[in-house]
């Protein structure tokens, strides 16, 4: 039996109607993802609550307080201090790229690509490179700014949340990815072809397209599913 299995009722609605998906990690523990929108994710594991890029007009006050908050970079659709304040508790560990770190009045763990940290017991986070390579698009996410993606290891399972990036050589060289969240919106992140190239290189067991809206050019998710058929299981949630 695969180490990954969707629980019955995996897509159940929370009290505030945010869709969820639950997988089984390598050690048999459960990991639940909550999909808010665009790049905003919640991750629950062993009673711990992690958030990645929490932004937007959601009922954050009703959500569990954060043990860890990860910020990939300083763009408005990834960093929102007011939301972070709503999710914080005294013990919350905030991890962010160096540009975002300048926005925080309180301490945060500044992450650079290739750095790692164990913010709470049982959780290991490695920062990855996130930058564009297409001519005319590099100013959106320049390599020199050192934006981050994150490899988050929970229960022996590694989750890659890519942040805003294209299929650069650093991304294509990643190893040991079990679950991948890849951004697919143009002109700011990956094309369908670029995302498919990353999936084929990393071969995650599960692939979640995310960050695929808020632009005029609509991402062809069905074409993306067809491109990676037989490579990864594609699970699509509303992440416009």
C-alpha positions in Angstrom: 0.0 0.0 0.0 1.3 3.5 -0.9 2.5 5.7 2.0 0.1 8.3 0.6 -3.6 7.7 0.9 -6.4 10.2 0.9 -8.7 9.8 3.9 -12.4 9.4 3.4 -13.8 12.8 3.5 -10.4 14.3 2.5 -12.0 17.3 0.9 -14.3 18.1 3.8 -15.1 21.7 4.6 -13.8 23.3 7.8 -16.1 25.4 9.9 -15.2 28.3 7.7 -15.6 26.4 4.5 -11.9 26.1 3.5 -11.2 23.0 1.5 -8.8 20.4 2.9 -6.9 17.4 1.8 -5.3 14.8 4.1 -2.4 12.4 3.2 -0.6 9.7 5.2 3.1 10.4 5.8 5.9 7.9 5.7 5.7 7.2 9.4 1.9 6.7 9.3 1.0 10.1 10.8 -1.5 12.4 9.0 -0.8 15.6 7.2 -3.7 17.9 6.4 -3.5 20.8 4.0 -5.9 23.7 4.1 -6.3 25.6 0.9 -7.2 29.3 1.4 -6.4 30.8 -2.0 -3.6 31.5 -4.4 -0.4 31.0 -2.4 -1.9 30.8 1.1 -1.7 27.3 2.7 -2.2 25.7 6.1 -0.5 22.5 7.1 -1.5 20.5 10.2 0.6 17.6 11.5 0.7 16.0 14.9 -1.2 18.8 16.5 1.1 21.4 15.0 -0.1 24.2 12.7 2.0 25.6 10.0 1.1 28.4 7.5 2.8 29.3 4.3 2.2 32.9 3.0 -1.0 33.5 4.8 -2.7 36.6 3.2 -6.2 37.6 2.2 -9.6 38.4 3.7 -10.4 35.1 5.4 -11.6 34.4 8.8 -8.2 34.0 10.3 -9.4 34.6 13.8 -11.2 31.3 13.7 -8.2 29.4 12.5 -5.8 27.6 14.8 -2.9 29.7 16.0 0.4 29.1 14.2 3.3 27.1 15.6 5.3 28.1 12.5 4.7 30.7 9.7 6.7 30.6 6.6 7.0 33.6 4.2 8.5 33.0 0.8 9.0 36.6 -0.3 7.8 40.1 0.2 5.2 40.5 -2.6 1.7 41.6 -1.4 0.2 38.2 -2.2 2.7 36.4 0.0 3.4 38.7 2.9 0.7 40.4 5.0 1.7 41.5 8.5 -1.9 42.0 9.7 -2.7 38.4 9.0 0.4 37.1 10.6 -0.4 39.0 13.7 -3.8 37.3 13.9 -2.2 33.9 13.6 0.6 34.5 16.0 0.9 33.3 19.6 3.9 34.0 21.9 5.7 30.8 20.8 5.1 31.2 17.1 8.2 30.8 15.0 8.2 33.1 11.9 10.6 32.1 9.0 11.1 34.3 6.0 13.4 35.4 3.2 15.8 38.2 3.9 13.7 40.9 2.2 10.6 40.1 4.1 12.6 40.0 7.3 13.1 43.8 7.0 9.3 44.2 7.5 9.0 42.5 10.9 9.2 44.5 14.1 9.7 41.3 16.1 12.3 38.6 15.6 12.0 36.1 12.7 14.3 33.4 11.4 15.9 34.8 8.2 16.2 32.0 5.7 18.5 32.1 2.6 18.4 29.5 -0.2 20.1 26.3 1.0 19.8 27.2 4.7 17.8 25.0 7.1 16.2 25.1 10.5 14.3 22.9 12.9 11.8 25.5 14.2 9.8 23.1 16.4 10.2 19.5 17.5 9.8 17.1 14.6 9.7 19.8 11.8 12.7 20.4 9.5 12.6 23.2 7.0 15.1 23.7 4.1 15.0 26.9 2.1 15.3 26.6 -1.7 16.1 28.9 -4.5 13.1 30.7 -6.1 13.7 32.9 -9.1 12.7 33.5 -12.7 14.8 32.7 -15.8 12.7 33.7 -18.7 13.9 36.8 -20.6 11.6 39.8 -19.7 10.4 38.0 -16.5 13.5 38.0 -14.3 12.6 41.3 -12.7 9.5 39.8 -11.1 11.6 37.4 -9.0 15.3 38.1 -9.5 17.8 35.5 -8.3 19.9 38.2 -6.5 17.0 39.0 -4.1 17.2 35.5 -2.7 13.5 34.7 -2.4 12.7 31.3 -1.0 10.8 28.2 -1.5 10.6 25.6 1.3 11.2 21.9 1.7 9.2 21.0 4.8 9.8 17.5 6.3 7.1 16.1 8.5 6.8 12.5 9.6 9.4 11.4 7.1 7.6 13.0 4.2 9.0 16.1 2.4 6.7 18.7 1.1 8.0 21.3 -1.5 6.2 24.6 -1.5 8.0 26.4 -4.3 7.1 30.0 -3.8 7.3 32.2 -6.9 9.8 30.6 -9.3 10.3 29.2 -12.7 12.0 25.9 -13.7 15.6 27.1 -12.9 18.5 24.7 -12.5 18.3 24.8 -8.7 14.6 23.7 -8.7 15.2 21.0 -11.2 18.0 19.6 -9.1 15.9 19.1 -5.9 15.8 15.5 -4.6 13.6 13.6 -2.2 10.4 15.5 -2.8 7.2 13.6 -2.0 4.6 16.3 -2.4 5.0 19.4 -4.6 3.2 22.7 -4.7 4.2 24.5 -7.9 3.0 28.0 -9.0 1.5 28.1 -12.5 0.6 31.6 -13.6 1.9 33.8 -16.3 3.8 36.0 -16.7 5.0 35.8 -13.1 5.8 32.2 -12.5 5.7 28.9 -14.4 4.0 28.1 -17.7 2.2 24.7 -18.0 5.2 23.4 -19.8 7.6 24.6 -17.1 5.6 23.1 -14.3 5.4 19.8 -16.2 9.2 19.8 -16.6 9.6 20.3 -12.9 7.2 17.5 -12.0 9.0 15.1 -14.4 12.3 16.1 -12.8 11.3 15.8 -9.2 8.7 13.0 -9.6 6.7 13.8 -6.5 4.0 11.3 -5.5 1.5 14.1 -5.3 1.5 17.4 -7.2 -0.8 20.3 -6.3 -0.8 23.2 -8.7 -1.2 26.4 -6.8 -0.8 30.2 -7.4 -2.5 29.9 -10.7 -4.9 32.8 -10.8 -5.1 36.6 -10.5 -3.9 37.1 -14.0 -5.6 37.5 -17.4 -4.0 34.4 -18.9 -5.9 31.4 -17.6 -3.8 28.4 -16.6 -4.9 25.2 -18.6 -5.0 22.8 -15.6 -6.4 20.0 -17.8 -3.4 20.3 -20.1 -1.1 20.3 -17.1 -2.7 17.1 -15.8 -2.3 15.4 -19.2 1.4 16.5 -19.4 2.3 14.7 -16.1 0.0 11.7 -16.4 1.7 8.6 -15.1 4.4 10.7 -13.3 2.5 12.1 -10.4 -1.0 12.2 -9.0 -2.4 15.6 -9.6 -4.8 17.0 -7.1 -6.5 20.3 -8.0 -8.0 22.7 -5.4 -9.3 26.2 -5.8 -6.0 28.2 -5.5 -6.7 31.1 -7.9 
